[in-house]
Amino acid sequence: MAKYIGPVCKLCRREGEKLFLKGERCFSPKCAFDRRSFAPGQHGRVASRGGGGATGRESDYARQLRAKQKARRVYGVLERQFRRYYEVALRQRGLTGLNLLQILESRLDNVIFRLGYASSRAQARLLVTHGHFTVNGRRTDVPSMLLSAGDMVQVREGSRNLTYFKDLPAQAESRPAPAWLSRDAKNLSGTVQRLPERAEIDGNLTEQLIVEYYSR
């Protein structure tokens, strides 16, 4: 199972905005983006000030690429898998861009994050790979599992005595769960009610540019 193992704060700096990849740390003074908001690399400061090229204008390709890279980084998906999701979305009925975002939102690690049972998608991914969650009563260690309406996610019975999960109900209640999910924090479970609507997905993602990138 492939994953990005480099410094994630550089990803935020490259995109020029906070992607909140480190959970609570991103809201603290320790956030690297607050201290160095320019792009990483030798020419990062100049690139952050000047935009694209000598004229300061960004090409259509550059905007499409950045939109695709940002979505990939937000959800923690590598290029090969992201392209596969796009191909699935393309074959489905409806808007390809919305289909793609709904596929990304229905990943198990994202659902756990949205339910408030992890402070970031990276932490949710780690919890799943360690076997702390079940889907419809069956233990799983696959963060990329795609969930459908009616699927129930729950903390495994054998993990509930761990300190992290003992304190989790209060932490989860402090974060609102989206309307397309129902959460039972007391029982550390949640159910997918339906696929999310566009207004319920990150508004900073530009799915049309992603579609244009892969349609070249």
VMD Tcl script that draws the C-alpha trace (Angstrom):
set ca {
  {0.00 0.00 0.00}
  {1.73 3.16 -1.22}
  {1.59 6.46 0.61}
  {3.43 9.78 0.76}
  {6.03 9.71 3.57}
  {7.69 13.10 3.04}
  {7.20 16.32 5.06}
  {3.54 17.26 4.66}
  {4.02 20.91 5.60}
  {5.87 21.37 2.31}
  {2.72 20.29 0.50}
  {0.75 23.13 2.06}
  {3.51 25.59 1.22}
  {3.58 24.40 -2.38}
  {-0.16 24.93 -2.76}
  {0.04 28.32 -1.08}
  {-2.63 27.56 1.53}
  {-3.27 25.43 4.58}
  {-4.52 21.97 3.71}
  {-4.80 20.97 7.40}
  {-2.85 17.75 6.87}
  {-1.60 17.59 10.48}
  {-4.87 18.05 12.32}
  {-4.69 20.11 15.50}
  {-1.09 21.16 14.84}
  {-2.28 23.23 11.89}
  {-4.26 25.43 14.30}
  {-1.28 25.98 16.65}
  {1.71 28.38 16.46}
  {3.84 25.35 15.49}
  {2.29 25.29 12.02}
  {5.13 25.58 9.49}
  {2.89 27.35 6.97}
  {2.39 30.30 9.33}
  {6.15 30.70 9.65}
  {7.07 30.05 6.00}
  {4.11 30.50 3.70}
  {6.24 30.69 0.55}
  {6.75 27.67 -1.72}
  {9.56 25.27 -0.77}
  {12.78 25.07 -2.75}
  {15.57 27.37 -3.84}
  {13.29 29.74 -5.75}
  {10.25 29.42 -3.49}
  {10.13 33.03 -2.31}
  {10.41 34.40 -5.86}
  {7.80 31.98 -7.24}
  {5.35 32.84 -4.46}
  {5.64 36.55 -5.26}
  {5.79 36.36 -9.04}
  {3.15 33.79 -9.97}
  {3.72 31.91 -13.23}
  {6.56 33.05 -15.48}
  {7.95 36.51 -16.17}
  {4.55 38.10 -16.69}
  {3.15 36.80 -13.41}
  {0.31 35.03 -15.23}
  {-0.45 31.38 -14.57}
  {-1.18 29.17 -17.57}
  {-4.34 27.09 -17.87}
  {-2.26 23.93 -17.54}
  {-0.64 25.21 -14.35}
  {-4.02 25.99 -12.78}
  {-5.36 22.55 -13.75}
  {-2.28 20.83 -12.37}
  {-2.44 22.71 -9.08}
  {-6.15 21.88 -8.67}
  {-5.44 18.20 -9.22}
  {-2.41 18.17 -6.92}
  {-4.30 19.95 -4.16}
  {-7.15 17.43 -4.23}
  {-4.67 14.55 -4.20}
  {-2.86 15.98 -1.20}
  {-6.00 16.81 0.75}
  {-7.20 13.21 0.55}
  {-3.74 11.61 0.75}
  {-3.99 9.78 -2.58}
  {-1.11 9.10 -4.96}
  {-1.34 9.79 -8.69}
  {-2.02 6.27 -9.95}
  {-4.94 5.73 -7.59}
  {-6.27 9.25 -8.16}
  {-6.35 8.67 -11.92}
  {-8.18 5.40 -11.36}
  {-10.80 7.22 -9.31}
  {-11.19 9.72 -12.16}
  {-11.73 6.92 -14.67}
  {-14.42 5.40 -12.44}
  {-16.09 8.82 -12.07}
  {-15.98 9.30 -15.84}
  {-17.97 6.10 -16.40}
  {-20.67 7.04 -13.90}
  {-23.77 9.07 -14.69}
  {-23.83 12.73 -13.74}
  {-21.08 15.31 -13.42}
  {-17.64 13.72 -13.55}
  {-16.11 16.25 -11.15}
  {-18.79 15.73 -8.51}
  {-18.59 11.96 -8.96}
  {-14.84 12.14 -8.32}
  {-15.23 14.15 -5.13}
  {-17.94 11.80 -3.88}
  {-15.65 8.82 -4.45}
  {-12.88 10.52 -2.47}
  {-15.29 11.43 0.33}
  {-16.55 7.84 0.58}
  {-13.10 6.44 1.38}
  {-12.99 4.78 4.80}
  {-10.19 6.97 6.13}
  {-12.08 10.12 5.09}
  {-15.33 8.92 6.68}
  {-13.54 8.27 9.98}
  {-12.03 11.76 9.79}
  {-15.41 13.34 9.00}
  {-17.00 11.50 11.93}
  {-14.45 13.16 14.24}
  {-12.73 9.93 15.25}
  {-9.36 11.20 13.96}
  {-7.86 14.69 13.84}
  {-6.60 14.23 10.27}
  {-6.97 11.85 7.37}
  {-3.41 10.65 7.93}
  {-4.25 9.70 11.51}
  {-7.45 7.99 10.32}
  {-5.43 6.01 7.80}
  {-3.04 4.87 10.55}
  {-5.88 3.81 12.84}
  {-7.44 1.76 10.06}
  {-4.20 0.05 9.08}
  {-3.74 -0.96 12.72}
  {-7.12 -2.70 12.61}
  {-9.00 -0.53 15.10}
  {-12.18 -0.22 12.98}
  {-14.84 -2.51 11.60}
  {-17.15 -1.98 8.62}
  {-20.53 -3.67 8.93}
  {-19.13 -5.76 11.77}
  {-16.06 -6.99 9.90}
  {-12.58 -5.86 10.83}
  {-10.67 -4.12 8.03}
  {-7.24 -2.59 7.55}
  {-7.86 -0.99 4.14}
  {-8.11 2.84 4.39}
  {-9.09 3.16 0.71}
  {-12.20 1.00 1.07}
  {-15.13 2.82 -0.56}
  {-18.29 2.94 1.54}
  {-21.89 3.09 0.33}
  {-25.16 4.27 1.84}
  {-26.06 2.06 4.78}
  {-22.50 1.01 5.67}
  {-21.68 1.29 9.37}
  {-18.22 2.07 10.75}
  {-17.41 1.25 14.37}
  {-14.39 1.08 16.65}
  {-13.46 -2.55 17.19}
  {-14.46 -3.95 20.58}
  {-10.88 -4.98 21.39}
  {-9.62 -1.40 20.85}
  {-12.07 0.41 23.13}
  {-9.91 0.02 26.25}
  {-7.03 1.93 24.68}
  {-6.51 5.42 26.13}
  {-7.05 7.13 22.79}
  {-10.51 5.62 22.31}
  {-11.55 6.16 25.93}
  {-11.15 9.92 25.43}
  {-12.54 9.91 21.91}
  {-16.30 10.42 22.52}
  {-15.79 13.86 24.10}
  {-13.35 14.88 21.37}
  {-15.67 13.72 18.60}
  {-18.65 15.61 20.03}
  {-16.67 18.85 19.83}
  {-16.60 18.55 16.03}
  {-19.81 18.65 13.96}
  {-20.46 15.64 11.73}
  {-21.67 16.31 8.15}
  {-25.34 15.72 7.36}
  {-24.59 12.78 5.06}
  {-23.21 10.83 8.03}
  {-24.91 9.88 11.29}
  {-22.66 9.61 14.34}
  {-23.14 7.76 17.61}
  {-20.17 9.04 19.61}
  {-21.19 7.10 22.71}
  {-20.85 3.81 20.84}
  {-17.98 5.12 18.68}
  {-19.84 4.31 15.48}
  {-21.19 6.06 12.42}
  {-23.34 5.27 9.40}
  {-23.21 6.55 5.84}
  {-26.70 7.91 5.10}
  {-26.05 8.97 1.50}
  {-23.40 10.42 -0.77}
  {-22.47 14.02 0.06}
  {-23.80 16.89 -2.01}
  {-21.37 19.38 -3.52}
  {-22.09 22.01 -0.87}
  {-21.04 19.51 1.81}
  {-17.59 18.98 0.28}
  {-14.55 21.26 0.61}
  {-15.35 24.41 -1.34}
  {-11.65 25.14 -2.01}
  {-11.43 22.20 -4.41}
  {-12.06 23.00 -8.07}
  {-13.23 19.77 -9.65}
  {-13.82 21.31 -13.08}
  {-10.11 22.08 -13.43}
  {-9.31 18.47 -12.49}
  {-11.63 17.22 -15.22}
  {-9.99 19.61 -17.70}
  {-6.54 18.34 -16.69}
  {-7.38 14.71 -17.42}
  {-9.34 15.63 -20.56}
  {-6.35 17.19 -22.31}
}
mol new
graphics top color blue
foreach p $ca { graphics top sphere $p radius 0.5 }
foreach p [lrange $ca 0 end-1] q [lrange $ca 1 end] { graphics top cylinder $p $q radius 0.2 }
display resetview
